[in-house]
Amino acid sequence: MESSKDKAAREKIEFAKDQVIGTIAETMDLYGVTPAAGRLYATMYFEDKMNLDEMLEEVGMTKASMSTSVRKLQNIGFVKRLFTRGSRKHTYTAEKNFFNTFMSFYCQQWEREASMNLDAVHIAEKELAKIINDPSIAEEIKAEAEEYYEMLNESKVYYHWLRKLAASIRTGEIFEFLPKENDES
């Protein structure tokens, strides 16, 4: 039988967990997920592993919503599916290293932004160069095309820098300039 001090301590542990779970759920919009998916991730963060039935019981989401949330969390690298020999139930674990979740998600987003925009800039520059180099086009229109061409050329500096930033985070090189510190509160 649990003593009253043990019961009070257990209540304080649950209160502490609830504080963190609530805050993570609120801030998960930064990663493009719903508060419900954030609550699911935060709940899993405190567990070693969970199957879908345990998640349903703990979080109280509908099965469809939970399934969608787990899939989204897997896609962004916050949750991994575990293989459990002899079990038919899918078991999942949350990524507990916040550096890994940050790096995985934001590097993927930044690389996507850089690639898509550089591709668009490349296509646009080709079209603008045709206008700039065509002697039959009015000088006023050529000047406008040159202005846009220069703007696009300058934007490439940012996209190349963004790629370098993502690469430095993926390799850990960023930590040479901005070290992880354990003693900050």
C-alpha distance (Angstrom), angle and dihedral (degrees) to the residues before:
residue distance angle dihedral
M1 . . .
E2 3.78 . .
S3 3.80 118.4 .
S4 3.79 120.0 -128.0
K5 3.83 89.7 -108.7
D6 3.81 91.0 52.6
K7 3.80 90.4 48.2
A8 3.81 91.2 50.0
A9 3.80 90.5 47.5
R10 3.81 91.1 50.5
E11 3.83 89.7 50.6
K12 3.82 89.8 51.7
I13 3.81 90.4 50.5
E14 3.81 90.3 52.1
F15 3.82 90.1 47.0
A16 3.82 90.7 51.4
K17 3.81 91.5 48.4
D18 3.81 91.2 48.0
Q19 3.81 90.5 53.0
V20 3.79 91.9 54.8
I21 3.82 94.5 40.4
G22 3.81 91.3 51.7
T23 3.79 93.7 48.8
I24 3.80 94.9 45.7
A25 3.82 89.1 49.1
E26 3.82 90.3 52.5
T27 3.80 95.1 48.3
M28 3.81 99.5 42.8
D29 3.80 89.4 91.7
L30 3.81 83.9 83.3
Y31 3.80 86.1 70.0
G32 3.79 94.8 45.0
V33 3.79 97.7 -105.0
T34 3.77 132.0 121.5
P35 3.81 122.8 -105.1
A36 3.83 87.7 -109.9
A37 3.82 90.8 57.1
G38 3.80 88.4 45.3
R39 3.80 90.3 52.7
L40 3.80 89.4 49.7
Y41 3.82 91.8 50.7
A42 3.81 92.5 46.1
T43 3.80 91.2 49.1
M44 3.80 90.3 50.1
Y45 3.81 89.6 47.6
F46 3.81 88.9 69.3
E47 3.80 93.1 47.5
D48 3.79 130.0 72.6
K49 3.79 92.6 -136.8
M50 3.79 137.8 -24.4
N51 3.77 136.9 -163.0
L52 3.78 123.1 -143.8
D53 3.82 93.6 -97.4
E54 3.81 91.2 53.5
M55 3.80 90.1 48.3
L56 3.80 91.2 50.9
E57 3.78 91.2 51.1
E58 3.80 94.9 45.2
V59 3.80 101.2 41.2
G60 3.79 102.0 28.0
M61 3.81 97.0 -140.5
T62 3.77 123.7 145.5
K63 3.78 113.9 -94.3
A64 3.82 92.1 -114.4
S65 3.81 93.2 49.2
M66 3.77 91.6 46.3
S67 3.79 92.8 48.8
T68 3.82 90.6 50.6
S69 3.81 90.9 47.1
V70 3.80 93.7 49.5
R71 3.81 90.7 49.1
K72 3.83 91.3 49.9
L73 3.81 91.4 47.5
Q74 3.81 89.5 50.1
N75 3.80 91.8 49.7
I76 3.79 92.6 54.4
G77 3.80 93.7 43.7
F78 3.81 99.5 -110.2
V79 3.81 95.5 114.1
K80 3.79 131.3 35.7
R81 3.77 128.3 -161.6
L82 3.78 113.8 -126.6
F83 3.76 126.7 -147.9
T84 3.78 111.4 -126.9
R85 3.79 113.7 -171.2
G86 3.79 112.6 -127.8
S87 3.80 95.4 9.1
R88 3.77 125.3 112.9
K89 3.79 92.3 -165.9
H90 3.77 118.2 93.5
T91 3.77 111.0 -121.7
Y92 3.79 124.2 -160.1
T93 3.77 137.9 -168.9
A94 3.79 129.7 -160.5
E95 3.79 121.9 -124.0
K96 3.78 102.4 -111.7
N97 3.79 98.2 -170.7
F98 3.81 105.7 87.7
F99 3.80 90.8 -164.3
N100 3.80 88.8 61.0
T101 3.81 93.5 48.8
F102 3.80 91.7 47.3
M103 3.78 93.3 46.3
S104 3.78 94.9 45.6
F105 3.77 95.8 47.5
Y106 3.78 102.5 39.1
C107 3.79 96.5 39.6
Q108 3.79 89.0 53.0
Q109 3.82 90.9 49.2
W110 3.81 94.7 45.2
E111 3.80 92.7 47.2
R112 3.80 89.5 50.1
E113 3.82 91.5 49.4
A114 3.80 93.0 48.4
S115 3.81 95.1 46.2
M116 3.78 96.2 45.9
N117 3.79 94.2 45.7
L118 3.80 95.0 43.9
D119 3.80 89.1 51.4
A120 3.81 90.4 50.9
V121 3.80 91.9 46.0
H122 3.81 90.8 50.7
I123 3.81 91.8 52.3
A124 3.81 92.3 44.9
E125 3.81 92.6 48.3
K126 3.80 90.9 53.9
E127 3.79 91.2 53.3
L128 3.80 93.1 44.6
A129 3.83 91.4 48.1
K130 3.81 89.6 55.4
I131 3.81 89.4 55.4
I132 3.82 93.5 44.1
N133 3.82 92.3 50.6
D134 3.81 97.2 43.5
P135 3.82 109.1 101.3
S136 3.81 91.3 -160.5
I137 3.84 93.7 63.4
A138 3.83 118.6 95.9
E139 3.82 115.2 -102.1
E140 3.82 91.5 -122.9
I141 3.81 91.4 58.2
K142 3.81 91.3 43.6
A143 3.81 89.7 52.8
E144 3.80 90.5 52.3
A145 3.82 90.8 48.9
E146 3.83 90.3 48.9
E147 3.81 90.8 50.7
Y148 3.80 91.4 52.2
Y149 3.80 91.5 43.2
E150 3.82 90.1 55.5
M151 3.81 92.0 46.4
L152 3.79 90.4 52.3
N153 3.79 92.0 45.4
E154 3.82 90.0 53.6
S155 3.83 91.1 48.8
K156 3.81 89.4 60.5
V157 3.82 89.0 69.0
Y158 3.81 88.5 64.4
Y159 3.79 95.2 45.7
H160 3.81 92.7 49.2
W161 3.82 89.4 47.8
L162 3.82 89.7 50.2
R163 3.80 90.0 53.4
K164 3.82 89.8 50.6
L165 3.80 90.3 48.9
A166 3.81 91.6 52.0
A167 3.81 91.0 46.6
S168 3.81 92.3 49.2
I169 3.79 90.0 51.5
R170 3.81 93.7 47.0
T171 3.82 92.1 50.0
G172 3.80 93.6 42.4
E173 3.81 91.5 -120.1
I174 3.82 89.0 125.7
F175 3.80 89.1 69.2
E176 3.81 89.6 66.6
F177 3.81 87.8 65.0
L178 3.78 99.1 30.8
P179 3.81 107.2 26.7
K180 3.79 125.1 -158.5
E181 3.78 108.5 -113.4
N182 3.78 124.6 -161.8
D183 3.78 99.0 -166.7
E184 3.82 99.8 65.4
S185 3.81 117.2 104.8
